[in-house]
Amino acid sequence: MLHGTPPGTLGLATPSGWMNSELFPEVMRHFIQHSCSSKENPSLLLLDNHESHLSIESLELAKTNGVTMLTLPPHSSHKTQPLDVGLFKPFKCIYNACMDSWMMRHPGQPVTIYDVGALVGEAYQKSMTPTSITNAFKKTGIYPFDRNVFGEVDFLPSSVTDRPEPTENEEFNHTEKNKESEEIGNIPPTEFVSPSQFKPPIKAKPRTNNRQNKKKGRSLIATDTPEKEEILQNKIRKVQPKKKQKTVRKILQEISTSESDSSMVLERDDIMTDEDSDKTDDINDIENNEQLEPEDPIRDAIPGDFILVEFKGKRNFVYYVAKILALEENGYQVAYLRKKSMNQLIFSLPDVPDKATVLKWDIKMILPKPSDIGSTSRLRNSNFSFNFNFLNMDVR
C-alpha cells in the first residue's frame, strides 16, 4: 500500500482505519527521527486533543527527546490548525484531479487501496509546497505570532451555544424576559433600537443531563509534568474493573458448579476452589486501579472447539463466537461465526471464512458442543443451548 508514496512515508494500519494510542508512539518516533529533535535541539509539536495523541508512552518519548506537545483549543481546528486552514483544500483538489486522470488512463478498472498511495504521492508533491505551509501558519496567527488574527466576527457562531448554567435556566430566562420588556418600554424615541431587543437570537437548547458531567477540553502543554500526571490518572480510571465484571464472574462460578457438561471450561480466576473461598473477602476489597493478570484455562482449547472470545471495547466488553481451526505459536487460528438473528442465539460460518489469530487469555470460555440446524451443509447453522443473556454479555 506504500507504493508510490513520498520518500520517508510511515505506513501504519488498524482494523478500524483510525489512529489509536497503540500506533501513535510509532508516529512520535518517526517525527523525532526526521526533525532531529533532542534536548539540545528542542522542537514544538502542535496537535489536537484527540485521545490517541495523549498516550503516556508518546508523552514519555516526547519529553525524553525534547519535543514539547502543545494542544490546540477544542473545536477550533478549522481556524487554528494550519493543515485545515491552508493545506487540506488544495490537497483534495489536486488529489481529485489525479484520480480523474488515473481513471482516464485505466478505463473500466476500479481504484483499489493499492493505488491510493501513488495518487497521494503525486498530490502531496504539488500541494504541500513551502509557500502553502508558510501561509497556513501565518493565517492561523501561529507564526508570525498574531494574537489579534481573530476578530469578534469569528466568535459570533459560537454565541448560539452560549448557555446559562443548567440550574439557573428558568430563573435566567424569566429575568431576561422581564428585563427586555422593561428596556423596550423605556427606550427614548431618538435612541437606536437593536433588533435583538425585539427578537433575541436563536439559542441552542440546554444539553441533556448525561453530558453535564463531561469535562470540558482545553489547550494544554501535554508534556508538562502536572498535565502528564493528570492524563495518566485519567487512563487509570478508564481501565478500572467494573462491578458488572465481578457479577459475571460470580455467575460463571455458579454455572460451573451446576453444569454437568465438562466441555464448558471457565478461566481459572473465574472458578473458586475451597482453598480460595477463604480469600473471597480479600478479593472483593482489591482496589479498582489494580489489574488482574490473565491466567490460562484449566484445559487448553483444541482444534474443533467452539469458544467465546473477549474484546475490550470503549465502554464495555464485547464477545464473539469462534471455532478453533489450528494451533499457532502465539495462540489459536480461529474462524468467527456470524450471528443470524438478534433475538436467537443461532450462528453460522460464512462462505468466506473470517479467520484471525487470538491469544490464549482472550478466550473467555470453551462453549458446549452446538446442535446443527438445517438439512444441507450450505444452510447449516449452529445453535448453542447456553444462555448468553443470563450473563448480560454482548455476544455478536
WOFEN-V463140 format. One record per helix or strand of 3 or more residues. SS is the DSSP state (@ for helix, = for strand). FROM is the first residue (numbers start at 1). TO is the last residue. Records with the same first field share a line. If there is no record, write none. Layout:
# WOFEN-V463140
SS = FROM-TO, FROM-TO
This chain:
# WOFEN-V463140
@ = 21-35, 51-54, 56-64, 77-80, 82-105, 113-127, 130-139, 152-161, 166-185, 195-198, 209-211, 225-238, 243-258, 268-270, 274-277, 280-284, 360-362, 388-391
= = 43-47, 67-71, 265-267, 306-312, 317-327, 332-339, 346-358, 363-366, 371-373, 381-383
